[in-house]
Amino acid sequence: MEPPEQPKTHEIGKRTYIVADVEPLDVDGVRTVEVGVGLWMLAFIGLLPFYGRLEDSGRVWWLWTCLAGFGLGLFGLEYCRRRRNRRREGKPLAI
């Protein structure tokens, strides 16, 4: 009977950490970015009926922040999709 394998440890300073023996998840981030883009768009649409109130209170920037989040999210979504496709094809990732 073989003795059980000891867990891997990593020491940083005076602390010792146990390192789990698991493989990292293969997550490409596309779904996460899609949800984020959708939420920014929902927030923009949800604020549109209140444009007059936002303007009166000096908070129109909330509306434009949502639009900017949506637009930048689209760039991020395209980046994540290209990265996912390159990983599937086995091509090296360009930085």
DSSP file with accessible surface (Angstrom, degrees, kcal/mol):
  #  RESIDUE AA STRUCTURE BP1 BP2  ACC     N-H-->O    O-->H-N    N-H-->O    O-->H-N    TCO  KAPPA ALPHA  PHI   PSI    X-CA   Y-CA   Z-CA
    1    1 A M              0   0  238      0, 0.0     0, 0.0     0, 0.0     0, 0.0   0.000 360.0 360.0 360.0 128.3    0.0    0.0    0.0
    2    2 A E        -     0   0  176      1,-0.1     3,-0.1     3,-0.0     0, 0.0  -0.582 360.0-110.6 -85.3 144.4    1.4    3.4   -1.1
    3    3 A P        -     0   0  112      0, 0.0    -1,-0.1     0, 0.0     3,-0.1  -0.409  44.8 -93.8 -68.8 148.6    1.3    6.3    1.3
    4    4 A P        -     0   0  110      0, 0.0     2,-0.2     0, 0.0     0, 0.0  -0.341  46.2-101.0 -63.9 144.5   -1.1    9.1    0.3
    5    5 A E        -     0   0  159      1,-0.1     3,-0.1    -3,-0.1    -3,-0.0  -0.458  36.9-121.2 -68.0 135.2    0.5   11.9   -1.8
    6    6 A Q        -     0   0  151     -2,-0.2    -1,-0.1     1,-0.1     3,-0.1  -0.516  31.2-104.3 -76.0 142.9    1.2   15.0    0.3
    7    7 A P        -     0   0   73      0, 0.0     2,-0.2     0, 0.0    13,-0.1  -0.344  38.2-106.2 -66.4 148.4   -0.5   18.2   -0.8
    8    8 A K  E     -A   19   0A 118     11,-0.6    11,-3.0    -3,-0.1     2,-0.3  -0.516  38.9-161.5 -73.6 141.7    1.7   20.7   -2.6
    9    9 A T  E     -A   18   0A  83      9,-0.3     2,-0.4    -2,-0.2     9,-0.2  -0.890  11.7-159.6-125.2 157.0    2.6   23.8   -0.6
   10   10 A H  E     -A   17   0A 109      7,-2.6     7,-3.1    -2,-0.3     2,-0.5  -0.991  11.7-149.2-137.1 126.1    3.9   27.2   -1.4
   11   11 A E  E     +A   16   0A 136     -2,-0.4     2,-0.5     5,-0.2     5,-0.2  -0.843  15.9 176.9-103.8 129.8    5.6   29.4    1.1
   12   12 A I  E >   -A   15   0A 100      3,-2.4     3,-2.0    -2,-0.5     2,-0.2  -0.960  66.6 -47.9-128.6 112.2    5.4   33.2    0.9
   13   13 A G  T 3  S-     0   0   72     -2,-0.5    -2,-0.0     1,-0.3     0, 0.0  -0.447 122.5 -20.6  63.5-128.2    7.2   34.9    3.8
   14   14 A K  T 3  S+     0   0  215     -2,-0.2     2,-0.3    -3,-0.1    -1,-0.3   0.398 121.5  90.4 -92.7   3.1    6.2   33.3    7.0
   15   15 A R  E <   -A   12   0A 165     -3,-2.0    -3,-2.4     2,-0.0     2,-0.5  -0.786  59.6-154.5-104.8 146.4    3.0   31.8    5.6
   16   16 A T  E     -A   11   0A  81     -2,-0.3     2,-0.4    -5,-0.2    -5,-0.2  -0.973  11.5-163.3-119.2 127.5    2.5   28.4    4.0
   17   17 A Y  E     -A   10   0A 105     -7,-3.1    -7,-2.6    -2,-0.5     2,-0.5  -0.893  16.5-132.0-112.3 141.1   -0.3   27.9    1.5
   18   18 A I  E     -A    9   0A 126     -2,-0.4     2,-0.6    -9,-0.2    -9,-0.3  -0.785  21.9-145.2 -90.1 129.5   -1.7   24.6    0.3
   19   19 A V  E     -A    8   0A  69    -11,-3.0   -11,-0.6    -2,-0.5     2,-0.1  -0.847  13.5-128.6-100.3 123.3   -2.0   24.5   -3.5
   20   20 A A        -     0   0   72     -2,-0.6     2,-1.3   -13,-0.1   -11,-0.0  -0.445  12.6-131.8 -70.0 142.0   -5.0   22.6   -4.9
   21   21 A D        +     0   0  120     -2,-0.1     2,-0.3     2,-0.0    -1,-0.1  -0.581  63.1 121.2 -95.3  69.8   -4.1   20.0   -7.6
   22   22 A V        -     0   0  113     -2,-1.3    -2,-0.0     0, 0.0     0, 0.0  -0.951  63.9-112.9-130.6 153.7   -6.8   21.0  -10.1
   23   23 A E        -     0   0  164     -2,-0.3     3,-0.1     1,-0.1    -2,-0.0  -0.602  40.5-106.5 -81.5 144.8   -6.6   22.2  -13.7
   24   24 A P        -     0   0  110      0, 0.0     2,-0.1     0, 0.0    -1,-0.1  -0.345  40.4 -98.8 -68.1 152.2   -7.7   25.8  -14.4
   25   25 A L        -     0   0  154      1,-0.1     2,-1.2     2,-0.0     0, 0.0  -0.434  25.5-129.4 -69.0 145.2  -11.0   26.4  -16.0
   26   26 A D        +     0   0  124     -2,-0.1     2,-0.5    -3,-0.1    -1,-0.1  -0.712  45.2 162.1 -96.8  82.2  -10.9   27.0  -19.8
   27   27 A V        -     0   0   87     -2,-1.2    -2,-0.0     1,-0.1     0, 0.0  -0.896  27.0-171.3-108.3 130.8  -13.1   30.1  -19.8
   28   28 A D        -     0   0   47     -2,-0.5    56,-0.1    56,-0.0    -1,-0.1   0.606  33.4-131.0 -97.7 -13.3  -13.0   32.5  -22.8
   29   29 A G  S  > S+     0   0   18      1,-0.0     4,-2.3    55,-0.0     5,-0.2   0.422  70.7 120.3  85.4  -2.3  -15.0   35.3  -21.3
   30   30 A V  H  > S+     0   0    5      1,-0.2     4,-2.6     2,-0.2     5,-0.2   0.949  76.5  45.6 -63.7 -48.6  -17.4   35.7  -24.2
   31   31 A R  H  > S+     0   0  193      1,-0.2     4,-2.4     2,-0.2     5,-0.2   0.916 112.0  52.4 -62.6 -39.9  -20.6   35.0  -22.2
   32   32 A T  H  > S+     0   0  102      1,-0.2     4,-2.2     2,-0.2    -1,-0.2   0.931 112.0  44.7 -61.8 -44.7  -19.5   37.3  -19.4
   33   33 A V  H  X S+     0   0   36     -4,-2.3     4,-2.8     2,-0.2     5,-0.2   0.892 110.3  55.6 -68.7 -36.9  -18.9   40.2  -21.8
   34   34 A E  H  X S+     0   0   80     -4,-2.6     4,-2.4    -5,-0.2    -2,-0.2   0.926 108.9  47.2 -60.5 -43.6  -22.1   39.5  -23.6
   35   35 A V  H  X S+     0   0   84     -4,-2.4     4,-2.5     2,-0.2    -2,-0.2   0.930 112.3  50.0 -63.6 -43.9  -24.0   39.8  -20.3
   36   36 A G  H  X S+     0   0   27     -4,-2.2     4,-2.2     2,-0.2    -2,-0.2   0.927 110.6  48.9 -60.9 -43.9  -22.2   43.0  -19.4
   37   37 A V  H  X S+     0   0   13     -4,-2.8     4,-2.2     1,-0.2    -1,-0.2   0.924 111.5  50.6 -62.6 -42.2  -22.9   44.6  -22.8
   38   38 A G  H  X S+     0   0   33     -4,-2.4     4,-2.6    -5,-0.2    -1,-0.2   0.904 109.2  50.4 -63.1 -40.5  -26.6   43.6  -22.4
   39   39 A L  H  X S+     0   0  108     -4,-2.5     4,-2.4     2,-0.2    -1,-0.2   0.892 109.0  51.2 -66.4 -39.1  -26.8   45.2  -18.9
   40   40 A W  H  X S+     0   0  109     -4,-2.2     4,-2.2     2,-0.2    -1,-0.2   0.917 111.8  48.0 -62.9 -40.5  -25.3   48.4  -20.1
   41   41 A M  H  X S+     0   0   59     -4,-2.2     4,-2.8     2,-0.2     5,-0.2   0.914 110.8  50.5 -68.1 -40.6  -27.8   48.6  -23.0
   42   42 A L  H  X S+     0   0  117     -4,-2.6     4,-2.8     1,-0.2    -1,-0.2   0.900 110.2  50.5 -61.6 -40.2  -30.7   47.8  -20.6
   43   43 A A  H  X S+     0   0   39     -4,-2.4     4,-1.7     2,-0.2    -2,-0.2   0.914 110.7  49.3 -64.7 -40.6  -29.5   50.6  -18.3
   44   44 A F  H  X S+     0   0   31     -4,-2.2     4,-1.3     2,-0.2     3,-0.3   0.954 114.3  44.1 -62.5 -48.6  -29.3   53.0  -21.2
   45   45 A I  H  < S+     0   0   93     -4,-2.8     3,-0.3     1,-0.2    -2,-0.2   0.893 112.1  54.2 -64.6 -38.2  -32.8   52.1  -22.4
   46   46 A G  H  < S+     0   0   40     -4,-2.8    -1,-0.2    -5,-0.2    -2,-0.2   0.805 110.3  46.3 -66.5 -28.4  -34.1   52.2  -18.8
   47   47 A L  H >< S+     0   0   37     -4,-1.7     3,-1.5    -3,-0.3    -1,-0.2   0.688  90.3  84.0 -87.0 -18.6  -32.8   55.8  -18.3
   48   48 A L  G >< S+     0   0   81     -4,-1.3     3,-1.8    -3,-0.3     4,-0.2   0.886  85.8  54.7 -55.1 -43.6  -34.1   57.2  -21.5
   49   49 A P  G 3  S+     0   0  103      0, 0.0     3,-0.3     0, 0.0    -1,-0.3   0.736 107.6  53.0 -63.9 -17.4  -37.6   58.0  -20.2
   50   50 A F  G <> S+     0   0   97     -3,-1.5     4,-2.7     1,-0.2     5,-0.2   0.112  70.9 117.4-102.2  21.1  -36.0   60.0  -17.4
   51   51 A Y  H <> S+     0   0   88     -3,-1.8     4,-2.6     1,-0.2     5,-0.2   0.903  74.9  51.5 -56.7 -43.6  -33.9   62.2  -19.6
   52   52 A G  H  > S+     0   0   38     -3,-0.3     4,-2.4     1,-0.2    -1,-0.2   0.921 112.2  45.3 -60.7 -45.8  -35.7   65.4  -18.5
   53   53 A R  H  > S+     0   0  181      2,-0.2     4,-2.0     1,-0.2    -1,-0.2   0.898 112.6  51.2 -64.8 -40.9  -35.2   64.6  -14.8
   54   54 A L  H  <>S+     0   0   12     -4,-2.7     5,-3.1     1,-0.2     6,-0.5   0.905 111.1  48.8 -62.6 -39.8  -31.6   63.6  -15.4
   55   55 A E  H ><5S+     0   0  108     -4,-2.6     3,-0.9    -5,-0.2    -2,-0.2   0.918 110.3  50.6 -66.8 -42.0  -31.0   66.9  -17.2
   56   56 A D  H 3<5S+     0   0  140     -4,-2.4    -1,-0.2     1,-0.2    -2,-0.2   0.855 114.7  43.4 -63.5 -35.4  -32.6   69.0  -14.5
   57   57 A S  T 3<5S-     0   0   64     -4,-2.0    -1,-0.2    -5,-0.2    -2,-0.2   0.437 114.2-113.7 -92.7   1.1  -30.5   67.3  -11.8
   58   58 A G  T < 5S+     0   0   54     -3,-0.9     3,-0.2    -4,-0.5    -3,-0.2   0.777  84.5 116.2  75.8  25.6  -27.3   67.5  -13.8
   59   59 A R    > < +     0   0  122     -5,-3.1     3,-1.7    -6,-0.2     4,-0.5   0.010  22.2 118.7-117.9  29.4  -27.0   63.7  -14.1
   60   60 A V  T >>  +     0   0   24     -6,-0.5     4,-1.5     1,-0.3     3,-1.1   0.807  64.7  76.6 -63.1 -23.9  -27.3   63.3  -17.9
   61   61 A W  H 3> S+     0   0  154      1,-0.3     4,-2.3    -3,-0.2    -1,-0.3   0.773  82.0  67.0 -60.2 -23.6  -23.8   61.8  -17.7
   62   62 A W  H <> S+     0   0   97     -3,-1.7     4,-1.9     2,-0.2    -1,-0.3   0.928 101.5  47.7 -59.5 -44.3  -25.4   58.6  -16.3
   63   63 A L  H <> S+     0   0    1     -3,-1.1     4,-1.9    -4,-0.5    -2,-0.2   0.930 113.6  45.6 -63.1 -46.1  -27.1   58.1  -19.7
   64   64 A W  H  X S+     0   0  127     -4,-1.5     4,-2.5     1,-0.2    -1,-0.2   0.805 108.1  57.7 -72.2 -27.5  -23.9   58.7  -21.6
   65   65 A T  H  X S+     0   0   61     -4,-2.3     4,-2.7    -5,-0.2    -1,-0.2   0.920 106.7  49.1 -65.0 -42.0  -21.9   56.4  -19.2
   66   66 A C  H  X S+     0   0   10     -4,-1.9     4,-2.2     2,-0.2    -2,-0.2   0.914 111.8  48.5 -62.7 -41.8  -24.3   53.6  -20.1
   67   67 A L  H  X S+     0   0   68     -4,-1.9     4,-2.7     2,-0.2    -2,-0.2   0.910 112.1  48.6 -66.0 -40.5  -23.9   54.3  -23.8
   68   68 A A  H  X S+     0   0   52     -4,-2.5     4,-3.0     2,-0.2     5,-0.3   0.906 109.9  52.2 -65.8 -40.7  -20.1   54.4  -23.4
   69   69 A G  H  X S+     0   0   14     -4,-2.7     4,-2.0     2,-0.2    -2,-0.2   0.910 111.2  47.9 -60.7 -40.4  -20.2   51.1  -21.5
   70   70 A F  H  X S+     0   0   47     -4,-2.2     4,-1.7   -30,-0.2    -2,-0.2   0.951 113.9  46.2 -64.1 -49.0  -22.2   49.5  -24.2
   71   71 A G  H  X S+     0   0   26     -4,-2.7     4,-1.4     1,-0.2    -2,-0.2   0.931 115.2  44.7 -62.7 -46.2  -19.9   50.8  -27.0
   72   72 A L  H  X S+     0   0  124     -4,-3.0     4,-2.2     1,-0.2    -1,-0.2   0.865 109.4  58.4 -66.8 -33.4  -16.7   49.8  -25.2
   73   73 A G  H  X S+     0   0   17     -4,-2.0     4,-2.7    -5,-0.3    -1,-0.2   0.855 100.2  56.7 -63.1 -35.0  -18.3   46.4  -24.4
   74   74 A L  H  X S+     0   0   79     -4,-1.7     4,-2.2     2,-0.2    -1,-0.2   0.905 107.1  48.6 -63.3 -39.9  -18.8   45.7  -28.0
   75   75 A F  H  X S+     0   0  157     -4,-1.4     4,-2.2     2,-0.2    -2,-0.2   0.927 112.5  48.6 -63.3 -43.5  -15.1   46.2  -28.6
   76   76 A G  H  X S+     0   0   28     -4,-2.2     4,-2.6     1,-0.2    -2,-0.2   0.881 109.1  53.3 -63.6 -37.3  -14.4   43.9  -25.8
   77   77 A L  H  X S+     0   0   14     -4,-2.7     4,-2.5     2,-0.2    -1,-0.2   0.930 109.0  48.2 -64.5 -43.9  -16.8   41.3  -27.1
   78   78 A E  H  X S+     0   0   85     -4,-2.2     4,-2.5     1,-0.2     5,-0.2   0.912 111.3  51.3 -63.1 -40.2  -15.2   41.3  -30.5
   79   79 A Y  H  X S+     0   0  143     -4,-2.2     4,-2.5     1,-0.2    -2,-0.2   0.943 111.4  46.9 -60.6 -47.3  -11.8   40.9  -28.8
   80   80 A C  H  X S+     0   0   19     -4,-2.6     4,-2.7     1,-0.2    -2,-0.2   0.883 111.8  50.8 -64.8 -38.5  -13.0   37.9  -26.7
   81   81 A R  H  X S+     0   0   87     -4,-2.5     4,-2.5     2,-0.2    -1,-0.2   0.926 111.5  46.9 -65.5 -43.8  -14.6   36.3  -29.8
   82   82 A R  H  X S+     0   0  159     -4,-2.5     4,-2.4     2,-0.2    -2,-0.2   0.917 113.2  49.5 -63.2 -41.2  -11.4   36.6  -31.8
   83   83 A R  H  X S+     0   0   80     -4,-2.5     4,-2.3    -5,-0.2    -2,-0.2   0.932 111.0  49.3 -63.4 -45.0   -9.3   35.3  -28.9
   84   84 A R  H  X S+     0   0   52     -4,-2.7     4,-2.2     1,-0.2    -2,-0.2   0.933 112.0  48.7 -60.0 -44.7  -11.7   32.3  -28.5
   85   85 A N  H  X S+     0   0   66     -4,-2.5     4,-1.8     1,-0.2    -1,-0.2   0.898 110.6  50.1 -64.8 -39.7  -11.6   31.5  -32.2
   86   86 A R  H  X>S+     0   0   88     -4,-2.4     5,-1.9     1,-0.2     4,-0.7   0.889 110.2  50.6 -66.3 -37.5   -7.8   31.7  -32.3
   87   87 A R  H ><5S+     0   0   94     -4,-2.3     3,-0.6     1,-0.2    -2,-0.2   0.898 109.4  51.0 -66.3 -39.2   -7.5   29.4  -29.3
   88   88 A R  H 3<5S+     0   0  178     -4,-2.2    -1,-0.2     1,-0.2    -2,-0.2   0.858 110.2  49.3 -65.4 -35.9   -9.9   26.9  -31.0
   89   89 A E  H 3<5S-     0   0  118     -4,-1.8    -1,-0.2    -5,-0.2    -2,-0.2   0.586 113.0-120.6 -78.1 -12.1   -7.8   26.9  -34.1
   90   90 A G  T <<5 +     0   0   65     -4,-0.7    -3,-0.2    -3,-0.6    -2,-0.1   0.648  62.5 145.3  81.9  15.5   -4.6   26.3  -32.1
   91   91 A K      < -     0   0  103     -5,-1.9    -1,-0.3    -6,-0.2    -2,-0.1  -0.536  56.9 -98.4 -83.2 151.8   -3.0   29.5  -33.3
   92   92 A P        -     0   0  105      0, 0.0     2,-0.5     0, 0.0    -1,-0.1  -0.379  39.4-111.6 -67.5 147.9   -0.8   31.5  -30.9
   93   93 A L        -     0   0   78     -3,-0.1     2,-0.3    -2,-0.0   -10,-0.0  -0.694  27.1-141.9 -82.9 126.0   -2.4   34.5  -29.2
   94   94 A A              0   0   79     -2,-0.5    -1,-0.0     1,-0.0   -11,-0.0  -0.687 360.0 360.0 -87.3 139.5   -1.0   37.8  -30.4
   95   95 A I              0   0  215     -2,-0.3    -1,-0.0     0, 0.0     0, 0.0  -0.700 360.0 360.0 -94.9 360.0   -0.6   40.5  -27.7
